[in-house]
Amino acid sequence: MSAFSFQLIGKDHHTRARAGSFRTEHGEVMTPIFMPVGTAGTVKAVSQHQLRDDVGARIILGNTYHLYLRPGLDVLQAAGGLHRFMNWEGPILTDSGGYQVFSLAANRKITEDGVVFQSHIDGSRHLFTPENVMDTQRRIGADIIMAFDECPAWPSEYGYVKRSMELTHRWLDRCMLRLEETEPLYGYAQNLFPIVQGGTHEDLRRESCAFISSKGAVGHAIGGLSVGEPTEMIYEYCGFCCENLPEDKPRYLMGVGTPWDILECIALGVDMFDCVMPTRNGRNAMLFTTGGVINIDNKKWEFDLSPIDEGLPNSVSQYYSKAYLRHLIKAKEILGLTIASIQNLSFYMWLVGEARRHILEGDFASWKKETVEVIKRRL
């Protein structure tokens, strides 16, 4: 059961950047797209109507590991799934929990069957298998669900990365079989994206791209990057994966990254992005703006009564001044965290929207070069 479709609308002639769209039963999404991260059923400090109306978000993420632990699957299923529980009408993507389990290295054990881990909340022990992770994502009810994978740390020894990739491939087969054996719970299709692994090894990445491409999934994810390796390696292996994944399916780069990383990876052929950076950095007084990066904590903004971001067509960016936002952050007022988060998310959405516009207008490469220089500046 799949109601997912992807359409390529335009390509840049000087890079591998693409503009397209995909459709789920909760709506259409224009690509390239940035997806705000709503780890535990909320994008931190931002309400759902602010996400829709102020940020312009079209699709958001939920986190399988966190939602499984709290509020728990019984609560989510009683509500009719995550869409209804959090009152979000657009598409939702859930990750498989693999990355969170990876990050709990001291409290987990990986076997062929799955991963035993300890809850970060109360220390209780749990088992994730490819089968029960699919069951869990059925009960959460996301439109796009991720295969269960193992994400090796960087650097890791070649033999370990190879064994890990092969385990991820075997787990993918089990994920797909489980989905064939079960039905969606809430009356709309759920669409599986397999995840490419292989670390920073070209032969393994090529093998993994070929394996997951052969499965006929509606889209593909590139995992195992931005786990500590240098930025140049992220670009190198992201580009390599894009070259080796099907042209007619969306490509989702997981967990990347800065605004300039996103523009560089759009140029390599990526369609979908997510990262906690805009909200996390916003809560820590770092603003991404159309003129550059601002540390709003700095005293230089104390009397600056100009809008937060004059170049961003967003009510929040225009409505509040830099001095006011600095005051809120200094006073530890919760509104400050909300305004900063909305500013950064709005900037990310503006950025991918502008990227799309310039791809379609045919001047993406020159626009990207100029834009990266501007948005990386420290103001």
N, C-alpha and C positions, 0 to 999 in steps of 0.2 A: 504494500500500500504506500504509494508515494504521490504527493501532489506538489512536488518541488520541480521548478523549471528554472533554467538559467539561459540568458540571452546575452550574447556579445553585441554591443551597439557600435563601438568604435575603438580604434587603436591609434596609438601614437606612432609616427613613422620613424622617429629617431631613437626610441627606447622600446621596451616591451610592455609599456603601460597600456592598460585596457580600461574601457568604460563598458559597463553592462548593467544587468539587473537580474535579481532572482526573486522568485515568488514562492511563498509558503501559504498555508491556509489562513494565516494571521496577517497577510499583507505582502506587498511588494517592497523590495529594498534595492535602491540604486547603488551600484558599485563604481569605484572603490568606496568602502564603508568602514567607519570605525564603530566598534560596539562597546559602549560603556559596560564596565564590570559591576554586576550586582551580586556580589559573592553570596550573601545570605538572604536573598530575596529583597535586597535594597541596594541601590547605588548610593554609597555612603553620603549622608547629609543632603541628598537631593530627592524631592518627592517625585512620584510618577508623572504628575501633570507638569512639573517643571522640566522633567526629562523630555516630555513630548513637546511642550509649548515653548519653553525657553531655550533648551539645548537643541531641539530638533532631532533627537535620537529616533531611530527607526527600528532598531533591534538591540536587545541587551542580553547580557550573559547571566546565567545562574551557575552556582558551583555545586556539583553533585556531592562532594565530600561534606561541605558545610551544611547543605540543606538536609542531607541524610542524618547528620548528627542533631541538627536543630533547625527548624521545629520538629523534624522527623517526618517520615513518609506517611504515617497514619493521619497526621494533621493536614498535610498537603493533599492527600487523596480525599479526605472529608470535604475539603474546600473545592474540589473539582480540578485540582492541579495548580501549578504555580501561577499561571496567568490570572486565574480568578482570585487566588489567595492574595496576590499583591496588586490586583486590579490594573494589569498591564494588557492592553489590547493588541499590541504589536507582536512580531515574532520574538521568540526567546531561543537562545542556544545554551545548552549545558555542556560543560566539559565533563570528562569521565571521572574526575577525582584522581587520575594518575599522577598529575603534577603535584598535588597536595601530598599524596602518599610519598612521592619522591622527596619532597622537602622535609618529611618526617624521618630522615635516614636513621636517626638514633632509635626510633621506636617502631620499626617495621621489619618484616621478614618476607622476602619474595620467594615463592615456589612456583612450580609449573601450574598448580591449581589457581593461584592468585596471590594476594598480599594480605598478611595479617598485620594490623597496625593498632596503635593505641590512640584513643581519642585525646585531642589536645584540651578538651573541656574537663573530662573527669578521669582520664586514664583507662577507661574501659577498653576491652579488646574487641576488635571487629575484623571480619574477613570480607575483602572485595574480590570477587571473581568476575571474569568476563560476563558470565550469565547473570549474576545478581546486580552487576552495575547496569546492564541493559534493563533488568526489571525495575531498578531504582529510577532510571531515567524515564521509563514508561510511567511510573507513578508521579514523578515530578511534572512530566507532560510537556517538555520543550519541543519546539518545532524541528530543531537541528540538534542531534545528539552525537556525542563523540565516542569512538571506540576506546576500549580500555587499553592503555599502553604502559610500557615502562619507559621512563625518561632518565637516561643515564646522566650523571654529573659530568662536568667538563673540568679538567681533562680526565678521561678514563682510558684504560688500556684497551687496545684494539680488540683483543679477544673478548673482553667483557662487552664492549659495544656491539660486537657481532652477535653474541649470544642473546643479548638484550633485544636487539632488533628481531631476531628469529622468534623469540618468545612473544614479542608484540605482534608478529605476523600470525602465530598460532592462536593467540588470543583474539585477533581480528576474526578469524574463521569461526571461533566459538561465539563471538558477539553477533555475527551475521546469522548464524544458525539459530541463536536464541530469538532474534527479532523475527525470523521466519516462523518460529513456533508460537509466537505471542501476538496479541493485537493491541493497538493503542487503546487507552482507557477512556478518552474523553471525546471521541468522535472526529478527530482530525489526524492527519498523517504525521508520522515522525520520521525524520530523514537522517541516516547515519553517514557521518564523515569519518573515514579511516585516517590514521595519522602516520605520516612518514617519519621514521627515525633513522639512525645510522651515524649520529654524531658528526664529527668533522672528518669523515672518511668518504671520499668521492665514490669508491666502489660500493660501499654499503648504502649510501644515499641512492645511488643508481638502482641497486637491487631492490631497495625498499619502495622507491617510486614505481618500479615495474610491477612489484607484487600488488601494491594497493590499487594501482591503475587497472589491473586485470579483474578487479572485483565488481566493476560496474556500478560503483557508488555514485551518488548525485553530486558529490563535491569531495574535496580532499584537503586535509590539514597538514601543515608543515610544523612538526614539533621538534623538541630537543635543541632549539636555538635560544639565544639570550639566557643561557644558564651559566654564564661566567666567561665565555670565550670573547676575544677581542671583536670590536664592531666590524672590522674588515672581514672577519670570518663569518659573521652573521650574513653580511651581504653576499659573500662568495657562495655559501651553501644554500642560501635562500634562492639566489639566481639559478644555481645548478638544479635545484628541485623544480623550479618553475619551468626550466627547459625540458625536464623529464616527466612532467605531469600533463594530462590531457588539456588541450586548448579550450575544449568546449565545456569544461567544468570549473566552478569557482575554486580559487585557491585561498586558503585561510592560513595566515602566518600567526601562530599562537604566541601571545605574550610580548609582542614588540609594538611600540616602544616609544622613543622620543618622537616629536613631530618630524624632525629631519630623518630619523630612521624610517618613518612611515613613507615619506616622499621618496626616499631612495629605493625602498622595497616595492612601492607602486611602480617605479620605473623598471623593476625587474620582473613584473608580471603578477604581483599579489593583488587580490581583490578584497580581502577581508582582514581586519586587524582587531585586536583587543589589547588592553593594558590597564593596570591600575594606576599608572603614572599620573594622568590628569587629576584624578581625585586625591590621590595620596600626596602629590606635590602641592596641590591647592591647600590641603589641610595643614601643610607645613610652610605656608606663606610664599611658595614659588608659583608665579603666574606665567603662563604662556600667552603671549599677545601677538597681534599682527605686526608689532614693531620690535619685538624681541622679548627676552626673559626678564622678569621683574622679581626681585625679592622685596615683597611689600612690607616686610619688617623694617627695612632700612629707613633711617631717619630722613633721608632725602625726599621721601614721599609725604612727610608729616603735614606740609601745607599745600600739597598738590591737589587742587580741587577740580582738576580735569577728569573726564570720564576714565574708568578703568582701562578701556580699550576703544579708542575712537574709531579704529578701523574695522571693528566687528559689529555687524548689523544685528545686535542683540539687545533686548531691553535692559537686561541686568548690567551688561557692559557699559551701556550709555547712561543708565539711571543713577549709578553710584559713583562716587569719586574715589580716586586712589587714597586720598587722605582719610575718607570715611572707612574704607575697607581696612586700611592700616590700623586705625583706631579699634575696629572690631576685633581684629586679630590680636592686637596688643592686650585688649581687655578680656580676651578669651571668651568673647561672645559667640554663641553657636551660629548666629546669622553670618558671621565672618567666614566660617567654614563652608556654609551653603553658597555664599556669593562667589568665593574663590573656586569652589568645585564647578559651579555653573559656568564661570568664565572659562576655565580650562577645557571643560567638555565642549562648550560652544565653539571654542577655538579649534579643537580637533575636528568637530563636525564641519566647520567652515573650511578647514584645510582640505579635507577629502572631497568636499563639494567643489572647491576651486580646482583641485586636481582633475576631477572629472570634467569640469567645464573646459579646461585647457587641453585635455586629451581630445575632446570632441572638436575644439576649435583649431587643433593642429599645432599649437605652440607650447606643448607641455614641457619639453626639454629645456627651453630657454627660461620659461616661467619658473620651473623647479630650481634651476641654478640660482636665479636671482632671489627666490623666496627663501631658500635654505640659508643664504648669507644674511638675510634680514632677521629671520626668526631665531637664529642661533645667537644673536648679539645679546650681551648682558647690558641692560639699561640701568 
